[in-house]
Structures are given as C-alpha cells and as structure tokens.
Amino acid sequence: MDIIVLKPGAADEQIRHIIKKLEGLGLTAHLSKGTERTVIGVIGDTSKVTEDTDDGFRAIPGVESVMRILKPFKLASREFKKTPTVIKVGETAIGGRKICVIAGPCSVESKAMMIETAKQVKKAGASFLRGGAFKPRTSPYSFQGLGEEGLKYLEASRQKTGLPIVTELMDPRDIEAVEQYSDIIQIGTRNMQNFRLLLEVGQSRKPVLLKRGLAATIKEWLMSAEYIMSRGNHNVIMCERGIRTFETSTRNTLDLSAVPVLKKLTHLPVIVDPSHGVGVLDHIPAMAKAAVAAGADGLLIEVHPNPEEALSDGEQSLTPEMFKKLMKELAPVAKAVGREI
C-alpha cells in the first residue's frame, strides 16, 4: 500500500479517518488534490503492510483503490502524480510552457558585480539570478565564497532587478540564512547524497534545486529527491549537470538522455546545467540548445561580466553579450518543441 486513490467527492471526514488509520500503523500521509481525483501518498516503510490491511483500506467508504508502487522512489514517481509538477516562484513557473533560464556567476564576488550582472541577464531574458555565496571547492586553498555577506549582495541584486535568487546551501547550520535571502535553495553535486542536508531542506518552505551527483545513477538521484519529499517539501527541481566518465575533452559528460528518462519516471521539473556539463565555453551554446530540444524545463548558465577575472569557473562563463546572443538563438529551438523562452 503506497497510494490510496479516493473517489470523486470523498468527504473530509473520510479522509481524516484514513489518515488516522495510517498514523496508527506508524505511517504518515501526503494529500495530493488533483482536478478529478484526490490521492493520499503513504509515507514510511510499507513493506510490512499485509494484503489484509490493504483490503481493510479498500473497504473504507470514499476509497476507490489502493495501489502499490514498485519503484523505491514513491513520491517522486509518475505513479504517485501523473501530471507534471509546476513550481511557482513568485510570478514565474518552472515546469510549464516557458523554459526558465537561471543565469549569473559561479561565485558572488562583489555587490557591484552582482547588481550589474543581474541587470544584464534580466535584460537578455533570464528568469532567475544565480550566484554562490558558499562555494564547495576541490582545493581548500581556493576561494570559498563570501558567506552571508555574499547573500546580502544577492538580496541587493534582487531588490534592483526583481529577479528571484538561486544559491547553494552546503551546511545545515546555514539554512536559516540561505532561506532568508534565497528563493530557491540549490543542493550541489557534492551534496546530492548528504542525507542530513536533504532532510533539512525537506522541512523548508523553499523550492530545492537538486543537482545530480558526480557519478550518480538516475535512480540514486531520484532517491535523493525522495529524501527531500519525504519530509514534506515536494517542490524539487532536478538538475542534470554532467557526470564523470573517462572522457577528458570536456569537464564532464553531459547526459542529455537523462532528460527524457526523468520525464518518463517522475513528475518533477527537469533543468540542465550545460556550463558545468561541458566546462568548455565554445560548447555551452550547442548543449543549451540540445537540452531545450530534449525537453528540459529550464537551463542553468554561468554568466560573468569579465570571465578572465572571475574567482571561479571563468573558463566556462559566458559574457553578458554571449548570453544575450544565446537567448536569441534558443527562441526558435524552444518554439520548435512547443515551448517558449
């Protein structure tokens, strides 16, 4: 028993009765109301629930059917929710017809730089501003970010432009500060399986952008999303950013096949980060267009006003002019697949 489908018009009293019985079994319920049906997702270890118990729930007035989900990721699965999830951030929707573009530098370096970049990417058509205040770097001697001061610079950029903010959370101790200044919390590649961190953002009211791990399978990635959703936060955005393979011509191998695979397996929106996916400036525009053609709901693109002076990832950052050109080139690709930029 993983999903309880209710009959049209099921009474609130019947729903409360079902939830109380689930809680008596040590399980919790997530209520999902659709246009035609209301579904109760059963959260917890349902492997010990017997067929007789299933039959008992089927006998409850208002219950149409009781179903098992074979996939280990229940809440993220298409069985749980057949229609695509659309995540609203202010007036912007992720997962709808419009392809959302998240743009900005890898690291927040100064207030003036962030505000200028925000103005430039918004003018070109970006929907969100990105920037890292806390930076996970391979070397402990590399620039680690400005911390909370960087978050304040992001806030100043939002006030100047109105662009919602996407920034990374690395440590549960920083969650209050990141929640205060961000509109979407990013969980980076290195933390995809930091389960304590996933459970913390699962209790947040903010949407979570979950990047794929360096060598994670799609199943492992979806199970990480399940960790977040199991705590009540169902606003998860999956972000393909390339995986580590034997290939050395690019920084990573951008797995664009993950987009249609995820679209079949999950109702969650899927975006692509071609900047980290290839790490080579010349190839980023082509991969961005390919991601849109593959069905991505959005793009995450690094943009810096002066890449050669960037404190991190300058070699894969577009200038504002390059970004403006790319946005124009993306429009006909989006139109060809029934979307818009």
C-alpha positions in Angstrom: 0.0 0.0 0.0 1.7 3.1 -1.3 -1.1 5.1 -2.8 -4.8 5.4 -1.8 -6.9 6.9 -4.5 -10.2 8.4 -3.3 -13.5 8.5 -5.1 -14.6 11.9 -6.5 -16.4 13.8 -3.8 -14.8 11.9 -0.9 -15.8 13.6 2.3 -13.2 15.4 4.6 -14.4 13.1 7.4 -13.5 10.0 5.4 -10.1 11.5 4.5 -9.4 12.2 8.2 -10.3 8.7 9.1 -7.9 7.2 6.6 -5.1 9.5 7.8 -5.7 8.5 11.4 -5.6 4.8 10.5 -2.3 5.3 8.6 -0.8 7.1 11.6 -1.9 4.1 13.8 0.3 1.9 11.6 3.3 4.3 12.1 2.9 5.8 8.6 2.3 9.4 7.5 0.1 10.7 4.7 0.6 13.3 2.0 -2.6 14.6 0.4 -2.5 15.5 -3.3 -5.6 17.0 -4.7 -6.0 16.9 -8.5 -8.7 18.2 -10.8 -10.5 14.8 -10.8 -9.1 12.7 -8.0 -7.6 13.1 -4.6 -4.6 10.8 -3.8 -3.1 10.0 -0.5 0.6 9.1 -0.7 1.6 6.7 2.1 5.0 7.7 3.6 7.1 5.3 5.6 8.0 1.6 5.5 5.0 0.0 3.8 6.8 -3.3 3.1 5.3 -4.8 6.3 1.8 -3.8 5.5 -0.2 -7.0 4.7 -2.7 -7.7 1.9 -5.3 -7.9 4.6 -4.5 -4.4 5.7 -4.7 -3.2 2.1 -8.2 -4.8 1.8 -9.3 -3.1 5.0 -8.5 0.3 3.5 -10.3 -0.7 0.3 -13.4 -1.2 2.4 -13.4 2.3 3.7 -16.1 4.5 2.2 -14.6 7.0 -0.2 -11.7 4.8 -1.2 -11.6 3.9 -4.9 -8.4 1.9 -5.0 -5.3 1.0 -3.0 -2.1 0.6 -5.1 1.5 -0.5 -4.6 4.4 1.4 -6.2 7.2 -0.9 -7.3 9.8 1.8 -7.7 11.7 2.8 -4.5 11.0 6.5 -5.1 7.3 6.8 -4.4 6.5 10.5 -4.0 8.7 11.4 -7.0 7.2 8.8 -9.3 4.7 9.2 -12.1 2.5 6.6 -10.4 2.0 8.9 -7.5 1.4 12.0 -9.6 0.7 11.6 -13.3 0.6 15.3 -14.2 3.8 17.3 -14.3 4.6 19.3 -11.3 4.8 23.1 -11.9 6.7 25.0 -9.2 5.7 28.6 -8.8 8.3 31.1 -7.6 6.6 34.5 -7.4 5.1 35.1 -10.8 7.4 32.6 -12.5 6.6 28.9 -13.1 9.1 26.2 -13.5 7.8 23.2 -15.4 5.2 25.0 -17.6 5.3 26.1 -21.2 8.0 28.7 -20.6 11.6 27.5 -20.3 13.1 29.2 -17.3 16.7 30.4 -17.6 18.8 30.8 -14.4 21.9 32.9 -15.1 24.7 34.5 -13.2 28.3 34.0 -12.0 29.6 30.9 -10.2 30.6 33.0 -7.2 29.3 36.2 -5.6 32.4 38.4 -5.8 31.2 41.9 -5.0 27.9 43.8 -4.7 28.6 46.0 -7.8 29.4 42.9 -9.9 26.3 41.1 -8.8 23.9 44.0 -9.5 25.5 44.7 -12.9 25.3 41.0 -13.9 21.6 40.8 -12.6 20.7 43.8 -14.8 22.4 42.3 -17.9 20.9 38.8 -17.6 17.4 40.1 -16.9 17.6 42.4 -19.9 18.5 39.4 -22.0 15.5 37.4 -20.7 16.7 35.4 -17.7 14.1 34.4 -15.2 16.4 33.9 -12.2 19.7 35.1 -10.9 22.2 32.6 -9.6 25.4 33.0 -7.5 27.3 31.1 -4.9 27.9 32.7 -1.5 29.1 29.4 -0.1 31.4 27.6 -2.5 32.4 23.9 -2.4 35.9 23.8 -4.0 38.1 20.9 -4.7 41.1 22.7 -3.1 40.8 24.1 0.5 43.0 26.9 -0.7 40.7 28.1 -3.5 38.1 30.9 -3.0 35.4 29.6 -0.7 32.8 32.3 -1.1 31.8 35.4 0.9 29.3 33.6 3.1 26.4 35.7 4.5 27.9 38.9 3.1 27.5 37.3 -0.4 23.9 36.5 0.4 23.3 40.2 1.2 24.8 41.1 -2.2 22.3 38.7 -3.9 19.5 40.4 -1.9 20.6 43.8 -3.2 20.6 42.4 -6.7 17.0 41.1 -6.3 15.9 44.5 -5.0 17.4 46.3 -8.0 16.0 43.9 -10.7 13.2 41.8 -9.2 15.0 38.6 -10.2 14.4 35.7 -7.8 17.6 34.2 -6.3 19.1 30.7 -6.6 22.0 30.0 -4.3 23.7 26.9 -2.8 23.4 25.5 0.7 26.3 23.4 1.9 25.8 23.1 5.7 22.6 22.7 7.7 23.9 25.4 10.1 23.5 27.9 7.3 19.9 27.0 6.3 18.3 29.9 8.1 20.5 32.5 6.4 20.1 30.9 3.0 16.3 30.6 3.4 16.2 34.3 4.4 17.9 35.5 1.2 17.1 32.9 -1.4 14.0 32.0 -3.4 15.4 28.5 -4.5 17.9 26.5 -2.4 20.4 24.7 -4.5 21.9 21.4 -3.3 25.1 20.9 -5.2 26.6 17.8 -6.8 28.9 17.0 -3.9 26.0 17.1 -1.5 23.5 15.1 -3.5 23.8 12.2 -1.0 24.3 14.3 2.1 21.2 12.9 3.6 21.2 15.0 6.7 21.2 18.1 4.5 18.5 16.7 2.3 16.2 16.1 5.3 16.8 19.6 6.5 15.8 21.2 3.2 12.9 18.8 3.2 11.4 20.8 6.0 12.0 24.1 4.3 9.3 26.1 2.6 11.6 27.0 -0.3 11.9 25.0 -3.6 15.0 22.9 -3.9 17.2 22.6 -7.0 18.9 19.2 -6.7 21.9 18.7 -8.8 23.0 15.2 -10.0 26.0 13.7 -8.2 29.3 13.2 -10.0 28.7 9.6 -10.7 25.2 9.1 -9.6 22.7 6.9 -11.4 19.3 8.3 -12.2 17.8 6.0 -9.6 20.2 7.3 -6.9 19.4 10.9 -7.9 15.6 10.3 -7.6 16.1 8.6 -4.2 17.8 11.8 -3.1 14.8 13.7 -4.2 12.7 11.3 -2.3 14.6 12.1 0.9 13.6 15.8 0.5 10.0 15.0 -0.4 9.6 12.5 2.5 9.9 15.5 4.9 7.0 17.3 3.2 8.8 19.6 0.6 7.5 18.4 -2.8 8.9 21.4 -4.7 12.0 19.7 -6.0 13.7 20.6 -9.3 16.1 18.0 -10.9 19.2 19.5 -12.4 21.4 17.4 -14.8 25.0 18.9 -14.8 27.1 16.2 -16.3 28.6 13.0 -14.9 32.2 11.9 -14.5 33.3 9.5 -17.2 36.6 8.5 -18.9 36.3 11.4 -21.4 38.7 14.3 -20.9 37.8 16.6 -23.8 35.1 18.2 -21.6 34.9 18.8 -17.9 32.1 16.3 -17.5 29.9 14.2 -19.8 26.5 16.0 -20.2 23.9 13.2 -20.0 21.1 14.7 -22.1 19.4 11.3 -22.2 18.6 11.9 -18.5 16.0 14.5 -19.5 13.6 12.2 -21.4 14.3 9.3 -18.9 13.3 11.5 -16.0 10.3 12.9 -17.8 9.0 9.3 -18.0 9.9 8.3 -14.4 9.0 11.5 -12.5 6.6 14.3 -12.4 9.2 16.7 -11.1 10.6 19.5 -13.4 14.0 18.9 -15.0 16.6 21.5 -15.9 20.0 21.3 -17.4 23.3 23.0 -16.5 25.4 23.0 -19.7 28.1 25.2 -18.1 29.2 22.5 -15.7 28.2 19.8 -18.0 30.9 20.5 -20.6 33.0 23.2 -18.9 34.2 24.5 -22.3 32.9 27.9 -23.3 32.7 27.1 -27.0 30.4 24.1 -26.5 27.9 25.6 -24.0 25.5 27.2 -26.5 25.2 24.0 -28.5 24.5 22.0 -25.4 22.0 24.6 -24.1 20.0 24.3 -27.4 20.2 20.5 -27.3 18.9 20.5 -23.7 15.8 22.5 -24.8 15.3 20.2 -27.8 15.5 17.2 -25.4 12.6 18.6 -23.3 14.3 20.4 -20.4 12.1 22.8 -18.4 15.0 25.2 -17.8 18.7 26.0 -18.1 21.4 27.0 -15.6 24.0 29.1 -17.3 27.1 30.8 -15.8 27.5 34.4 -16.9 30.2 36.8 -15.7 30.9 40.4 -16.8 34.6 39.7 -17.0 35.3 35.9 -17.1 39.1 36.3 -17.2 38.9 38.0 -13.8 36.4 35.5 -12.3 37.4 34.0 -8.9 35.9 30.6 -10.0 34.8 28.9 -13.3 35.8 31.8 -15.5 36.7 29.4 -18.3 33.1 28.3 -18.7 31.4 31.6 -18.1 29.6 33.5 -20.9 29.9 37.2 -21.1 26.6 39.2 -21.0 26.9 39.7 -24.8 27.4 36.0 -25.4 24.4 35.2 -23.1 22.2 37.7 -25.0 23.1 36.1 -28.3 22.4 32.6 -26.9 19.0 33.7 -25.6 18.0 34.8 -29.1 19.3 31.5 -30.6 17.3 29.5 -28.1 13.9 31.0 -29.0 13.4 29.2 -32.3 14.5 25.9 -30.7 12.0 26.3 -28.0 9.3 27.2 -30.5 10.1 24.0 -32.5 9.3 21.8 -29.5 6.2 23.8 -28.4 7.8 25.9 -25.7 9.0 29.4 -25.3 11.9 31.2 -23.7 
